[in-house]
Amino acid sequence: MVDLRKERILCSHVESFAEYRNTTSLAEGLNKLEYYNLDKIRPEKAKTIEVGYRGTHFERLYVDMGYYLTFYNDFIGYNIGLNGKFDQANGFPDGGLQVFRVASNSLETVTTQGYSIGLNYYFKKYSLSGNYSWNKLTSSNEDPIIPAFNTPEHKFNLGFSGRELVLFDKIKNVGFGVNYKWIQGFTFEGSPQFTGFIPTYDMVDAQVNYTVPKWNCTFKVGGSNLFGLMPLFTNENTINRIEDNNVLDNRNVQVYGGPQIGRLAYFSILYDFNHKNK
């Protein structure tokens, strides 16, 4: 097996190879090829600054917020390169080319930063919740490494839950929860064949539970990704179902190259040993 850390391989993203192919004469295009050597991979080192706050206000509102800034040295990502030889007379590859994805360290300091804020407001037997987070990775354009951060820059959740179900009157021992998630589209960087854009998506999860005290049991039925509300936040990166105006068919992709994730329903029974009746 060829030791890529001792051989010459073409530059990351294979950009110089694309320039080589687009030249009028491949022999002249050989001058477009750029080469680099990869050092042995080193453990990445991180220094982080974090600040945050948690507190309760008005005996009903709980606040949890925080900010972080991380500096990485030797950040581990990967490079894509080609290994091969070329005929100097005509410029054609001599014996074929091999494409590699090689783990390697960043040449410069990489920074990641973000913040999140979560709010919970409690009524007597109900609660409203919401949280928002922002995450960003910054690296130099001169650095050939592909960082594979694979994290959406913006996302938020909104939730409503309760210990009583209100229809025409209060129904005891019945609880419920509804949660809405929104995730902004982002570029997922995996292997060369699994690198691409993850479109913006959203989902609604819900569950209802019923407690039987004399049995010490709680029965729960629920579902995830029941439907989408994306038309409220549509943009150029919204997934195709909006064009079909079918919010009930809310299949989404969370990993590039992975399957579409649809609706999931579940039923569970929880038995509480700690409160067993005597």
Protein Blocks (a to p, Z undefined) as FASTA:
>chain_A
ZZfklcccddehilmmmmmmmpmblklmmmmpccdddddddddddddddddddddehhla
ccdddddddddehiacddddddddddfknopaehiaaddddddddfbdcddddddddddd
ddfkbccddddddddddddfklmbdfklopafbdcddddddfbdcfkbccehiacddddd
ddddddddddfklgccdddddddddddddddfknopacddddehkbccklmmgcfkbcfk
lmnopaklmcccfbghiacddddddddddddfklgcZZ
